[in-house]
Amino acid sequence: DLPQALQAAIQYHRTERQGQNDLFGIEVVDSGKDATDTGVEPSGARVTPWSDKQRLAEEKAVLGFYLSGHPMDAYRQELARLVTAPIEALERQYGGSGKESTRVVVAGLVTELRTRQNKQGKKMAFATLDDGSARLEVAVFQEVLDSMEAQEANAERRVADLLAKDRIVVVQGDLSFDQFSGGLRLVAEKLFSVTQAREEFSRGVWIHWPVNDTARPDPSAILEPLQRHRGGKCPVYIAYQSTRAQAHLQLGEGWRIHPEDELLQDLSSQVGPERVKLRYD
């Protein structure tokens, strides 16, 4: 709004007088700064900082590329526990080796996507995955697409929402060296979103209940977000410990959930991010 624009202009001229310039020639005013930092009384609504995901999306929309990071960064540590190896490592190990195909699990951002029909009239999709270390072409045949469509219809999700540009996808399939392209190609057997991969490969979500803390969370603060995400395959465990007892509790089958980002963030905000864990071992 106008007051914030004026505040930014004042700060810009002050910075300019001091001989300081940032990358874009103007300093972004931090709405969290005290008013005495700029000499301007605060006015208007404070702007909520963008999440990393939104910031990267805006960078891509404006610049055509990601400037401050990679969409995989938010998932890299987690996905490292279920992928066979980063794409770059797979290239070093299998690129040009002439070895027979190897079963692997890889994850990456879909940067390119094209479809065509083969001589038999069957549809094929070719996606390029980028995990921040290297890129890999993935071939998806009609049979896999048909299987996905059948599964997605039950989950009320479309295949197009998963196999689309700028989406992170986890692929399980056979990796081999392609003599024609001179690089590696992965023939997909199964494809998953990050949430679906968590359901497929993880052992469950563990919530460490902070019973020894001074401020204990209200049980409804945990049950309500779990309720909104019920109906999945992922089990939920509660690790309870007090000065008098400790126990590991598994919630019933009716409380199996879809471990989506929103749910994990809601749980983390209630008990702390270090107390919410997806376990793969």
C-alpha positions as CSV (number, residue, x, y, z in Angstrom):
1,D,0.0,0.0,0.0
2,L,1.0,3.7,-0.2
3,P,2.4,4.0,3.4
4,Q,4.7,1.0,2.8
5,A,5.7,2.4,-0.6
6,L,6.7,5.7,1.0
7,Q,8.6,3.9,3.7
8,A,10.5,1.9,1.1
9,A,11.3,5.1,-0.8
10,I,12.6,6.8,2.3
11,Q,14.8,3.8,3.1
12,Y,16.0,3.7,-0.4
13,H,17.2,7.3,-0.5
14,R,18.8,6.9,2.9
15,T,20.7,3.8,1.7
16,E,21.6,5.7,-1.5
17,R,23.1,8.6,0.5
18,Q,25.2,6.1,2.4
19,G,26.5,4.7,-0.8
20,Q,24.9,1.3,-0.4
21,N,23.0,-0.6,-3.1
22,D,21.5,-4.1,-3.2
23,L,21.2,-6.4,-6.1
24,F,18.1,-4.7,-7.6
25,G,19.1,-1.1,-6.7
26,I,16.5,-0.8,-3.9
27,E,16.3,-2.3,-0.5
28,V,13.3,-4.3,0.6
29,V,12.0,-3.0,3.8
30,D,11.7,-5.7,6.5
31,S,8.2,-5.3,8.0
32,G,9.5,-6.9,11.2
33,K,12.0,-4.0,11.8
34,D,11.3,-1.5,14.6
35,A,10.1,1.8,13.4
36,T,13.2,3.5,14.8
37,D,15.3,1.6,12.2
38,T,13.8,3.9,9.5
39,G,12.6,6.8,11.4
40,V,9.1,6.3,9.9
41,E,6.1,5.5,12.1
42,P,4.7,2.1,11.1
43,S,1.5,2.4,9.1
44,G,-0.7,-0.1,7.2
45,A,-0.8,-3.9,7.3
46,R,2.4,-5.8,7.8
47,V,3.2,-8.2,5.0
48,T,3.5,-11.8,5.9
49,P,6.8,-13.3,4.6
50,W,6.4,-15.8,1.8
51,S,7.1,-19.4,2.4
52,D,10.1,-20.9,0.6
53,K,7.7,-22.7,-1.8
54,Q,5.8,-19.5,-2.7
55,R,9.0,-17.5,-3.1
56,L,10.4,-20.0,-5.5
57,A,7.1,-20.2,-7.5
58,E,7.1,-16.4,-7.8
59,E,10.8,-16.4,-8.9
60,K,10.0,-18.9,-11.6
61,A,6.9,-16.9,-12.7
62,V,8.8,-13.6,-13.0
63,L,12.3,-14.7,-14.0
64,G,11.7,-18.0,-15.7
65,F,14.0,-19.9,-13.4
66,Y,14.6,-20.5,-9.7
67,L,17.0,-17.9,-8.2
68,S,17.3,-18.5,-4.5
69,G,17.0,-22.3,-4.3
70,H,15.5,-25.4,-5.8
71,P,12.0,-26.8,-5.0
72,M,13.7,-30.1,-4.1
73,D,15.5,-28.4,-1.2
74,A,12.5,-28.6,1.1
75,Y,12.3,-32.4,0.6
76,R,16.0,-33.3,-0.1
77,Q,16.8,-34.6,3.4
78,E,13.6,-36.6,3.6
79,L,13.7,-38.1,0.1
80,A,17.4,-39.1,0.6
81,R,16.0,-41.8,2.9
82,L,13.9,-43.4,0.2
83,V,15.7,-42.8,-3.2
84,T,18.5,-45.1,-4.4
85,A,20.8,-42.2,-5.0
86,P,20.9,-38.7,-6.4
87,I,20.8,-38.6,-10.2
88,E,24.4,-37.4,-10.5
89,A,25.6,-40.4,-8.5
90,L,23.5,-42.8,-10.7
91,E,25.2,-41.3,-13.8
92,R,28.6,-41.9,-12.4
93,Q,27.8,-45.5,-11.5
94,Y,25.8,-46.6,-14.5
95,G,26.3,-44.0,-17.3
96,G,27.8,-45.7,-20.3
97,S,28.5,-48.9,-18.4
98,G,26.4,-51.1,-20.7
99,K,25.1,-53.0,-17.6
100,E,21.7,-54.5,-17.6
101,S,18.8,-52.5,-16.2
102,T,18.8,-51.8,-12.5
103,R,15.8,-51.2,-10.3
104,V,16.0,-47.8,-8.7
105,V,13.9,-45.1,-7.0
106,V,14.6,-41.5,-7.9
107,A,12.9,-38.2,-7.2
108,G,13.0,-34.9,-9.0
109,L,11.2,-31.9,-10.4
110,V,9.5,-32.3,-13.7
111,T,11.1,-29.7,-15.9
112,E,10.0,-31.0,-19.3
113,L,7.1,-33.2,-20.4
114,R,5.9,-34.5,-23.8
115,T,3.6,-37.2,-25.0
116,R,3.3,-39.2,-28.2
117,Q,1.8,-42.3,-29.6
118,N,3.8,-45.3,-30.7
119,K,3.3,-47.4,-33.8
120,Q,0.6,-49.5,-31.9
121,G,-1.3,-46.3,-31.1
122,K,-0.5,-46.4,-27.4
123,K,0.2,-43.3,-25.5
124,M,3.7,-42.7,-24.0
125,A,4.9,-39.9,-21.8
126,F,8.5,-38.7,-21.5
127,A,9.4,-36.5,-18.5
128,T,12.7,-34.9,-17.6
129,L,13.5,-34.9,-13.9
130,D,15.8,-32.5,-12.2
131,D,16.9,-33.2,-8.6
132,G,19.3,-30.3,-8.3
133,S,22.3,-32.6,-9.0
134,A,21.6,-33.7,-12.6
135,R,18.7,-34.5,-15.0
136,L,17.2,-37.8,-16.1
137,E,14.7,-38.8,-18.7
138,V,11.8,-41.0,-17.6
139,A,9.7,-42.9,-20.0
140,V,6.1,-43.8,-18.9
141,F,4.2,-46.3,-21.0
142,Q,0.5,-46.7,-21.5
143,E,0.1,-49.5,-19.1
144,V,1.6,-47.5,-16.2
145,L,-0.6,-44.5,-17.2
146,D,-3.7,-46.7,-17.2
147,S,-2.8,-48.1,-13.8
148,M,-2.3,-44.6,-12.4
149,E,-5.6,-43.4,-13.8
150,A,-7.4,-46.3,-12.1
151,Q,-5.8,-45.6,-8.8
152,E,-6.2,-41.8,-9.0
153,A,-9.9,-42.1,-9.9
154,N,-10.4,-43.8,-6.5
155,A,-8.4,-41.1,-4.7
156,E,-10.2,-38.3,-6.7
157,R,-6.9,-37.1,-8.1
158,R,-6.0,-36.8,-11.7
159,V,-2.8,-38.2,-13.3
160,A,-2.3,-34.8,-14.9
161,D,-1.9,-33.2,-11.5
162,L,1.0,-35.6,-10.7
163,L,2.8,-35.9,-14.0
164,A,3.0,-32.2,-14.8
165,K,5.7,-29.6,-15.2
166,D,7.0,-28.0,-12.0
167,R,5.8,-30.9,-9.8
168,I,8.0,-33.1,-7.7
169,V,7.5,-36.8,-8.5
170,V,9.0,-40.0,-7.1
171,V,9.6,-42.7,-9.7
172,Q,10.3,-46.4,-9.2
173,G,11.5,-48.3,-12.3
174,D,14.3,-49.8,-14.3
175,L,17.3,-47.7,-15.1
176,S,19.5,-48.5,-18.1
177,F,21.9,-46.8,-20.6
178,D,20.2,-45.6,-23.7
179,Q,22.5,-46.1,-26.7
180,F,20.4,-43.8,-28.9
181,S,20.6,-40.7,-26.6
182,G,23.9,-41.6,-25.1
183,G,22.6,-41.2,-21.5
184,L,20.6,-42.9,-18.8
185,R,16.9,-43.5,-19.1
186,L,14.5,-44.7,-16.5
187,V,11.4,-46.7,-17.5
188,A,8.8,-46.0,-14.9
189,E,6.9,-48.8,-13.2
190,K,5.3,-46.6,-10.5
191,L,5.0,-42.9,-9.9
192,F,4.2,-41.1,-6.7
193,S,3.7,-37.6,-5.4
194,V,5.7,-36.8,-2.3
195,T,2.6,-37.6,-0.1
196,Q,2.0,-40.9,-1.9
197,A,5.7,-41.8,-1.6
198,R,5.4,-41.2,2.1
199,E,2.5,-43.6,2.3
200,E,4.2,-46.2,0.2
201,F,7.7,-46.2,1.7
202,S,7.5,-44.8,5.3
203,R,6.7,-46.8,8.4
204,G,4.5,-44.0,9.8
205,V,4.3,-40.7,11.5
206,W,5.6,-40.5,15.0
207,I,4.4,-37.7,17.4
208,H,6.5,-37.3,20.6
209,W,4.0,-36.0,23.1
210,P,5.7,-33.3,25.3
211,V,4.1,-34.3,28.6
212,N,7.1,-33.0,30.6
213,D,6.8,-29.5,29.1
214,T,5.3,-26.7,31.1
215,A,2.8,-25.9,28.4
216,R,1.2,-29.1,27.2
217,P,-0.7,-29.1,23.9
218,D,-4.4,-29.7,23.9
219,P,-5.1,-33.3,22.5
220,S,-7.7,-31.8,20.2
221,A,-5.0,-29.6,18.6
222,I,-3.4,-32.9,17.3
223,L,-6.6,-34.8,16.7
224,E,-8.2,-32.1,14.6
225,P,-5.6,-32.0,11.9
226,L,-5.3,-35.8,11.9
227,Q,-9.1,-35.9,11.4
228,R,-8.9,-33.7,8.3
229,H,-6.3,-36.0,6.7
230,R,-7.7,-39.5,7.5
231,G,-8.3,-42.1,4.9
232,G,-4.7,-42.8,3.9
233,K,-2.4,-45.7,4.4
234,C,0.1,-44.1,6.8
235,P,-0.1,-45.2,10.5
236,V,0.2,-42.7,13.3
237,Y,2.2,-43.4,16.5
238,I,2.2,-41.5,19.8
239,A,5.4,-41.6,21.9
240,Y,4.3,-40.8,25.4
241,Q,6.6,-40.3,28.3
242,S,6.2,-38.8,31.8
243,T,8.0,-39.0,35.1
244,R,5.8,-42.0,36.0
245,A,5.2,-43.9,32.7
246,Q,6.2,-44.2,29.1
247,A,4.5,-45.9,26.2
248,H,4.4,-46.1,22.4
249,L,0.8,-46.0,21.1
250,Q,-0.4,-46.8,17.6
251,L,-3.7,-45.2,16.7
252,G,-6.3,-47.5,15.2
253,E,-6.8,-48.3,11.5
254,G,-9.4,-45.6,11.2
255,W,-6.7,-43.0,12.0
256,R,-4.4,-43.8,9.1
257,I,-3.7,-40.6,7.3
258,H,-2.4,-39.0,4.1
259,P,0.9,-37.4,5.3
260,E,0.6,-34.2,3.4
261,D,2.8,-31.1,4.0
262,E,-0.1,-29.2,5.5
263,L,-0.7,-31.9,8.1
264,L,3.0,-32.2,9.1
265,Q,3.2,-28.4,9.4
266,D,0.0,-28.3,11.6
267,L,1.4,-31.0,13.9
268,S,4.8,-29.3,14.1
269,S,3.2,-26.0,15.1
270,Q,1.4,-27.7,18.0
271,V,4.2,-29.8,19.5
272,G,7.4,-28.6,17.7
273,P,9.0,-29.7,14.5
274,E,11.5,-31.8,16.3
275,R,8.7,-33.9,17.8
276,V,7.0,-34.9,14.5
277,K,8.9,-37.5,12.5
278,L,8.3,-39.6,9.4
279,R,10.2,-42.8,9.9
280,Y,11.6,-44.8,7.0
281,D,13.8,-47.3,8.9
